[in-house]
């Protein structure tokens, strides 16, 4: 586990550096096309570093805002608060994550934040209403596993920065192809950087999707195993996963940018209305049968 935590920390910083590079190249290309001259590279670097800084420090707030989450209260959510307090003791974490709730009938949950000291667990009202005590404990333990394993930093950074790159690429593409750019032929930029910037601009949406898929599905198996380590009760999480998989409701705030963060995919059906029973190459989560099988094989 400690080796996986170390790798997650390294991956987080590598992804930040990679996104800084991609955003810098896109902005440089656009600034050159707008006749900003040699200052283009400075503008690009400032913008990319500022966006990376904002993504790192405010990713949790951005994700919570995207999902219309509100803080949980002890008066309304006493069972949830008590479960979390007990699990924090069992996990050995020094800091208790903040609790948030999304008003939605679909039972689901996710964790976010940049580290265990600044972490959040968010659940839907459907989860609170439809799960029994030990099932809810299993789900909260799973999200606490993501926090202890530093999955949350990697996931939140990728969510915000992928969204930024895709929106930036879409804006720049529309601007460039609908009369927004007028380039002076005498304004010479670095031809290699310009070509790479153009490639990044064109491929950014694909790049963003691949980066989300690069957040290994192994994380979900690890978080399941960590949850069992905390609760000593695999049946609670197994029962919860079965209920979450069987629930027909769609999550109203679900979007492609944050779907990989949830304990189960918030998108319930494919185009034919049929549930996916096995993992495929484009899945953001392992299939529920695969996860249940792994849980039952835990010794």
Sine and cosine of phi, psi and omega as CSV:
sin_phi,cos_phi,sin_psi,cos_psi,sin_omega,cos_omega
0.00,0.00,-0.68,0.73,-0.03,-1.00
-0.89,0.45,-0.57,0.82,0.04,-1.00
-0.92,0.39,-0.63,0.78,0.03,-1.00
-0.92,0.39,-0.62,0.79,0.06,-1.00
-0.88,0.48,-0.69,0.72,0.00,-1.00
-0.89,0.46,-0.68,0.74,0.01,-1.00
-0.91,0.42,-0.62,0.78,0.03,-1.00
-0.89,0.46,-0.63,0.77,0.04,-1.00
-0.90,0.44,-0.69,0.73,0.01,-1.00
-0.91,0.42,-0.69,0.73,0.02,-1.00
-0.86,0.51,-0.65,0.76,-0.03,-1.00
-0.85,0.52,-0.74,0.68,-0.03,-1.00
-0.94,0.33,-0.57,0.82,0.06,-1.00
-0.90,0.43,-0.64,0.77,0.02,-1.00
-0.92,0.39,-0.65,0.76,0.06,-1.00
-0.86,0.51,-0.72,0.69,0.00,-1.00
-0.90,0.43,-0.64,0.77,0.01,-1.00
-0.90,0.44,-0.68,0.73,0.01,-1.00
-0.93,0.37,-0.60,0.80,0.07,-1.00
-0.85,0.52,-0.68,0.73,0.01,-1.00
-0.89,0.45,-0.73,0.68,-0.04,-1.00
-0.90,0.44,-0.73,0.68,-0.01,-1.00
-0.90,0.44,-0.63,0.77,0.04,-1.00
-0.86,0.51,-0.72,0.70,-0.03,-1.00
-0.91,0.41,-0.65,0.76,0.02,-1.00
-0.90,0.44,-0.75,0.66,-0.01,-1.00
-0.90,0.44,-0.63,0.78,0.03,-1.00
-0.87,0.50,-0.70,0.71,0.01,-1.00
-0.88,0.48,-0.70,0.72,-0.02,-1.00
-0.92,0.39,-0.69,0.72,0.01,-1.00
-0.89,0.46,-0.63,0.78,0.05,-1.00
-0.90,0.45,-0.68,0.73,0.01,-1.00
-0.90,0.43,-0.43,0.90,0.01,-1.00
-1.00,-0.06,0.23,0.97,0.07,-1.00
0.91,0.41,0.58,0.82,0.04,-1.00
-0.99,0.14,-0.18,0.98,0.10,-1.00
0.94,0.33,-0.47,-0.88,-0.08,-1.00
-0.87,0.50,-0.41,0.91,-0.01,-1.00
-0.95,0.33,-0.14,0.99,-0.04,-1.00
-0.83,0.56,-0.71,0.70,-0.06,-1.00
-0.92,0.40,-0.54,0.84,0.03,-1.00
-0.93,0.37,-0.71,0.70,0.04,-1.00
-0.86,0.51,-0.69,0.72,-0.03,-1.00
-0.89,0.45,-0.69,0.72,-0.02,-1.00
-0.92,0.40,-0.69,0.73,0.00,-1.00
-0.88,0.47,-0.72,0.70,-0.02,-1.00
-0.89,0.45,-0.71,0.71,-0.07,-1.00
-0.93,0.37,-0.66,0.76,0.01,-1.00
-0.92,0.38,-0.65,0.76,0.02,-1.00
-0.90,0.43,-0.65,0.76,0.00,-1.00
-0.93,0.37,-0.61,0.80,0.04,-1.00
-0.91,0.40,-0.66,0.75,0.03,-1.00
-0.88,0.48,-0.72,0.70,0.02,-1.00
-0.90,0.44,-0.62,0.78,0.01,-1.00
-0.90,0.43,-0.62,0.78,-0.03,-1.00
-0.94,0.34,-0.73,0.68,-0.12,-0.99
-1.00,0.06,-0.37,0.93,-0.08,-1.00
-0.85,-0.53,0.23,0.97,-0.05,-1.00
-0.87,0.50,-0.64,0.77,-0.03,-1.00
-0.90,0.43,-0.67,0.74,0.01,-1.00
-0.91,0.41,-0.61,0.79,0.01,-1.00
-0.91,0.41,-0.71,0.70,-0.01,-1.00
-0.90,0.44,-0.69,0.73,0.02,-1.00
-0.89,0.45,-0.63,0.78,0.03,-1.00
-0.91,0.42,-0.66,0.75,0.02,-1.00
-0.87,0.48,-0.49,0.87,-0.04,-1.00
-0.98,-0.20,0.14,0.99,0.03,-1.00
0.80,0.60,0.71,0.71,-0.05,-1.00
-1.00,0.10,0.52,-0.86,0.06,-1.00
-0.82,-0.57,0.45,-0.89,0.01,-1.00
-0.89,0.45,0.64,-0.77,0.12,-0.99
-0.98,0.21,0.46,-0.89,0.02,-1.00
-0.84,-0.54,0.47,-0.88,0.00,-1.00
-0.92,0.39,-0.53,0.85,0.00,-1.00
-0.92,0.40,-0.67,0.74,-0.06,-1.00
-1.00,-0.01,-0.47,0.88,-0.16,-0.99
-0.79,-0.62,0.72,0.69,-0.09,-1.00
-0.87,0.49,-0.67,0.74,-0.01,-1.00
-0.87,0.49,-0.69,0.72,0.01,-1.00
-0.89,0.45,-0.69,0.72,0.00,-1.00
-0.89,0.46,-0.70,0.72,-0.01,-1.00
-0.91,0.42,-0.64,0.77,0.04,-1.00
-0.88,0.47,-0.72,0.70,-0.01,-1.00
-0.89,0.45,-0.70,0.71,-0.01,-1.00
-0.85,0.52,-0.68,0.74,0.01,-1.00
-0.92,0.40,-0.65,0.76,-0.03,-1.00
-0.94,0.33,-0.54,0.84,0.04,-1.00
-0.88,0.47,-0.65,0.76,0.05,-1.00
-0.89,0.45,-0.71,0.70,-0.02,-1.00
-0.92,0.40,-0.53,0.85,-0.06,-1.00
-0.98,0.19,-0.38,0.93,-0.06,-1.00
0.99,0.13,0.09,1.00,0.04,-1.00
-0.94,0.35,0.60,-0.80,-0.03,-1.00
-0.99,0.10,-0.35,0.94,-0.08,-1.00
-0.84,-0.54,0.68,-0.73,0.05,-1.00
-1.00,0.06,0.82,-0.57,0.02,-1.00
-0.89,0.46,0.46,-0.89,0.13,-0.99
-0.96,0.27,0.51,-0.86,0.00,-1.00
-0.95,-0.33,0.72,-0.70,0.06,-1.00
-0.76,-0.65,0.39,-0.92,-0.03,-1.00
-0.76,-0.65,0.66,-0.75,0.11,-0.99
-0.94,-0.34,0.78,-0.63,0.03,-1.00
-0.97,0.24,0.99,-0.14,-0.01,-1.00
-0.32,-0.95,0.65,-0.76,-0.05,-1.00
-0.95,0.30,-0.30,0.95,0.02,-1.00
-0.96,0.29,0.80,-0.60,0.06,-1.00
-0.96,0.27,0.89,-0.46,-0.03,-1.00
-0.29,-0.96,0.17,-0.99,-0.02,-1.00
-0.31,-0.95,0.40,-0.92,0.12,-0.99
-0.48,-0.88,0.28,-0.96,0.09,-1.00
-0.84,-0.55,0.52,-0.85,0.01,-1.00
-0.49,-0.87,0.07,-1.00,-0.04,-1.00
0.80,-0.60,0.20,-0.98,-0.05,-1.00
-1.00,-0.07,-0.29,0.96,0.05,-1.00
-0.19,-0.98,0.15,-0.99,-0.02,-1.00
-0.86,0.52,-0.47,0.88,0.02,-1.00
-0.95,0.31,-0.43,0.90,-0.01,-1.00
-0.80,-0.60,0.90,0.44,-0.09,-1.00
-0.88,-0.48,0.36,-0.93,-0.04,-1.00
-0.66,-0.75,0.66,-0.75,0.21,-0.98
-0.91,-0.42,0.78,-0.62,-0.05,-1.00
-0.84,-0.54,0.76,-0.65,0.01,-1.00
-0.82,-0.58,0.37,-0.93,0.07,-1.00
-1.00,-0.01,0.38,-0.92,0.07,-1.00
-0.90,0.44,-0.51,0.86,0.06,-1.00
-0.88,0.47,-0.60,0.80,0.04,-1.00
-0.90,0.43,-0.70,0.72,-0.02,-1.00
-0.91,0.41,-0.56,0.83,-0.07,-1.00
-0.99,0.13,-0.50,0.87,-0.20,-0.98
-0.97,-0.24,-0.23,0.97,-0.05,-1.00
-0.97,-0.22,0.58,-0.82,0.12,-0.99
-0.97,0.22,0.14,-0.99,-0.12,-0.99
-0.82,0.58,-0.79,0.61,-0.09,-1.00
-0.96,0.29,-0.42,0.91,0.10,-0.99
-0.94,0.33,-0.71,0.71,0.04,-1.00
-0.89,0.46,-0.63,0.78,0.04,-1.00
-0.87,0.49,-0.66,0.76,0.02,-1.00
-0.89,0.45,-0.66,0.75,0.00,-1.00
-0.92,0.40,-0.72,0.69,0.00,-1.00
-0.90,0.45,-0.63,0.78,0.04,-1.00
-0.90,0.45,-0.62,0.78,0.06,-1.00
-0.86,0.51,-0.73,0.68,0.00,-1.00
-0.93,0.38,-0.56,0.83,0.07,-1.00
-0.92,0.40,-0.52,0.85,0.09,-1.00
-0.89,0.45,-0.66,0.75,0.07,-1.00
-0.86,0.51,-0.63,0.78,-0.02,-1.00
-0.93,0.38,-0.74,0.67,-0.03,-1.00
-0.91,0.42,-0.55,0.83,-0.02,-1.00
-0.99,0.11,0.02,1.00,-0.01,-1.00
0.90,0.44,0.38,0.93,0.12,-0.99
-0.91,0.41,-0.51,0.86,-0.11,-0.99
-0.89,0.45,-0.63,0.78,0.00,-1.00
-0.89,0.45,-0.76,0.65,-0.01,-1.00
-0.87,0.50,-0.72,0.69,-0.05,-1.00
-0.92,0.40,-0.71,0.70,-0.04,-1.00
-0.92,0.39,-0.67,0.74,0.01,-1.00
-0.89,0.46,-0.71,0.71,0.00,-1.00
-0.90,0.44,-0.67,0.74,0.00,-1.00
-0.83,0.55,-0.78,0.62,-0.07,-1.00
-0.94,0.33,-0.70,0.71,-0.10,-1.00
-0.96,0.27,-0.55,0.83,0.11,-0.99
-0.89,0.46,-0.71,0.70,0.03,-1.00
-0.87,0.50,-0.66,0.75,0.00,-1.00
-0.90,0.43,-0.72,0.70,-0.02,-1.00
-0.90,0.44,-0.68,0.73,-0.02,-1.00
-0.91,0.41,-0.70,0.72,0.03,-1.00
-0.90,0.43,-0.65,0.76,0.02,-1.00
-0.89,0.45,-0.69,0.72,0.01,-1.00
-0.90,0.44,-0.67,0.75,0.01,-1.00
-0.90,0.44,-0.70,0.72,0.01,-1.00
-0.89,0.45,-0.73,0.69,-0.05,-1.00
-0.91,0.42,-0.63,0.78,0.01,-1.00
-0.89,0.46,-0.71,0.71,0.02,-1.00
-0.89,0.45,-0.66,0.75,-0.03,-1.00
-0.91,0.41,-0.68,0.74,-0.08,-1.00
-0.95,0.32,-0.57,0.82,-0.12,-0.99
-0.99,-0.12,0.02,1.00,0.02,-1.00
-0.84,-0.55,0.63,0.77,0.16,-0.99
0.99,0.11,0.24,0.97,-0.04,-1.00
-1.00,0.09,-0.31,0.95,-0.11,-0.99
-0.93,-0.38,0.66,-0.76,0.08,-1.00
-0.66,-0.75,0.96,-0.28,-0.13,-0.99
-0.98,-0.21,0.72,-0.70,0.09,-1.00
-0.98,0.20,0.81,-0.58,-0.05,-1.00
-0.90,0.44,-0.40,0.92,0.00,-1.00
-0.99,0.13,-0.15,0.99,-0.03,-1.00
-0.99,0.11,0.97,-0.23,-0.11,-0.99
-1.00,-0.08,0.82,-0.58,0.11,-0.99
-0.92,-0.38,0.11,-0.99,0.05,-1.00
-0.92,0.39,0.92,-0.40,-0.12,-0.99
-0.89,0.45,-0.54,0.84,-0.01,-1.00
-0.93,0.38,-0.73,0.69,0.02,-1.00
-0.90,0.43,-0.59,0.81,0.01,-1.00
-0.90,0.43,-0.68,0.73,0.01,-1.00
-0.91,0.42,-0.71,0.70,0.01,-1.00
-0.90,0.44,-0.64,0.77,0.03,-1.00
-0.88,0.47,-0.66,0.75,0.03,-1.00
-0.90,0.43,-0.66,0.75,0.02,-1.00
-0.89,0.46,-0.70,0.72,0.03,-1.00
-0.88,0.47,-0.64,0.77,0.01,-1.00
-0.88,0.48,-0.68,0.73,-0.05,-1.00
-0.96,0.29,-0.64,0.77,-0.12,-0.99
-1.00,-0.08,0.01,1.00,-0.09,-1.00
-0.82,0.57,-0.70,0.71,0.00,-1.00
-0.87,0.49,-0.66,0.75,0.03,-1.00
-0.92,0.39,-0.67,0.74,0.02,-1.00
-0.85,0.52,-0.69,0.72,0.00,-1.00
-0.88,0.48,-0.69,0.72,0.00,-1.00
-0.90,0.43,-0.66,0.75,0.00,-1.00
-0.91,0.42,-0.57,0.82,0.02,-1.00
-0.92,0.40,-0.62,0.78,0.06,-1.00
-0.90,0.44,-0.68,0.74,0.00,-1.00
-0.94,0.35,-0.38,0.92,0.01,-1.00
-0.95,0.33,-0.30,0.95,0.12,-0.99
-0.95,0.30,0.99,-0.14,-0.24,-0.97
-0.80,0.60,0.66,-0.75,0.10,-1.00
-0.91,0.41,-0.23,0.97,0.07,-1.00
-0.86,0.52,-0.45,0.89,0.00,-1.00
-0.86,0.51,-0.61,0.79,-0.02,-1.00
-0.93,0.37,-0.67,0.75,0.07,-1.00
-0.88,0.47,-0.66,0.75,0.00,-1.00
-0.90,0.43,-0.67,0.74,0.00,-1.00
-0.92,0.40,-0.59,0.81,0.08,-1.00
-0.88,0.48,-0.72,0.70,-0.01,-1.00
-0.91,0.42,-0.63,0.78,0.03,-1.00
-0.91,0.42,-0.60,0.80,0.03,-1.00
-0.88,0.48,-0.67,0.74,0.02,-1.00
-0.91,0.41,-0.58,0.82,0.07,-1.00
-0.87,0.49,-0.61,0.79,-0.01,-1.00
-0.97,0.25,-0.67,0.75,-0.15,-0.99
-0.99,-0.11,-0.40,0.92,-0.11,-0.99
0.86,0.51,0.48,0.88,-0.08,-1.00
-0.57,-0.82,0.99,0.17,-0.01,-1.00
-0.89,0.46,-0.47,0.88,-0.05,-1.00
-0.91,0.42,-0.52,0.85,0.03,-1.00
-0.89,0.45,-0.72,0.70,0.01,-1.00
-0.94,0.33,-0.61,0.79,0.03,-1.00
-0.87,0.50,-0.73,0.68,0.02,-1.00
-0.89,0.46,-0.63,0.77,0.02,-1.00
-0.90,0.43,-0.70,0.71,0.00,-1.00
-0.88,0.47,-0.62,0.78,0.03,-1.00
-0.90,0.44,-0.67,0.75,0.02,-1.00
-0.92,0.39,-0.67,0.74,-0.01,-1.00
-0.90,0.43,-0.63,0.78,-0.01,-1.00
-0.94,0.35,-0.57,0.82,-0.07,-1.00
-0.99,0.15,-0.31,0.95,-0.06,-1.00
-0.92,0.39,0.74,-0.68,-0.10,-1.00
-1.00,0.07,-0.17,0.99,-0.12,-0.99
-0.95,0.31,0.59,-0.81,0.13,-0.99
-1.00,-0.08,0.63,-0.77,0.04,-1.00
-0.97,0.23,0.86,-0.50,-0.12,-0.99
-0.90,0.44,-0.56,0.83,-0.05,-1.00
-1.00,-0.04,0.14,0.99,-0.05,-1.00
-0.91,0.41,0.65,-0.76,0.11,-0.99
-0.51,-0.86,0.28,-0.96,-0.08,-1.00
-0.91,0.42,-0.42,0.91,-0.04,-1.00
-0.94,0.33,-0.54,0.84,-0.10,-1.00
-0.91,-0.41,-0.02,1.00,-0.12,-0.99
-0.88,0.48,-0.54,0.84,-0.04,-1.00
-0.94,0.33,-0.22,0.98,-0.07,-1.00
-0.99,0.14,-0.36,0.93,-0.10,-1.00
-0.97,0.23,0.36,-0.93,0.00,-1.00
-0.91,0.42,-0.57,0.82,0.18,-0.98
-0.75,-0.66,0.42,-0.91,-0.03,-1.00
-0.86,0.51,0.74,-0.67,0.03,-1.00
-0.96,0.26,-0.18,0.98,0.05,-1.00
-1.00,-0.07,0.91,-0.41,-0.23,-0.97
-1.00,0.05,-0.42,0.91,-0.14,-0.99
-0.64,-0.77,0.35,-0.94,0.12,-0.99
-1.00,0.04,-0.14,-0.99,-0.11,-0.99
-0.87,0.48,-0.44,0.90,-0.02,-1.00
-1.00,-0.05,0.06,1.00,-0.01,-1.00
0.98,0.19,0.23,0.97,-0.02,-1.00
-0.98,-0.18,0.66,-0.75,0.01,-1.00
-0.96,0.27,0.63,-0.78,0.07,-1.00
-0.99,0.15,0.84,-0.54,-0.06,-1.00
-1.00,-0.10,-0.29,0.96,-0.03,-1.00
-0.72,-0.69,0.40,-0.91,-0.03,-1.00
-0.95,0.31,0.66,-0.75,0.16,-0.99
-0.85,-0.53,0.03,-1.00,-0.14,-0.99
-0.89,0.46,-0.43,0.90,-0.04,-1.00
-0.99,-0.14,0.07,1.00,-0.03,-1.00
-0.95,0.30,0.67,-0.74,0.10,-1.00
-1.00,0.05,-0.24,0.97,-0.01,-1.00
-0.75,-0.66,0.47,-0.88,0.23,-0.97
-0.91,0.41,0.40,-0.92,0.03,-1.00
-0.93,0.36,0.43,-0.90,0.01,-1.00
-0.88,0.47,-0.69,0.72,0.06,-1.00
-0.85,0.53,-0.63,0.78,0.02,-1.00
-0.91,0.42,-0.64,0.77,0.00,-1.00
-0.93,0.36,-0.66,0.75,0.01,-1.00
-0.91,0.42,-0.65,0.76,0.04,-1.00
-0.87,0.49,-0.67,0.74,0.02,-1.00
-0.90,0.44,-0.64,0.77,0.02,-1.00
-0.90,0.43,-0.65,0.76,-0.01,-1.00
-0.95,0.33,-0.32,0.95,0.02,-1.00
-1.00,-0.01,-0.03,1.00,0.03,-1.00
-0.94,0.33,0.79,-0.61,-0.01,-1.00
-1.00,-0.06,0.00,0.00,0.00,0.00
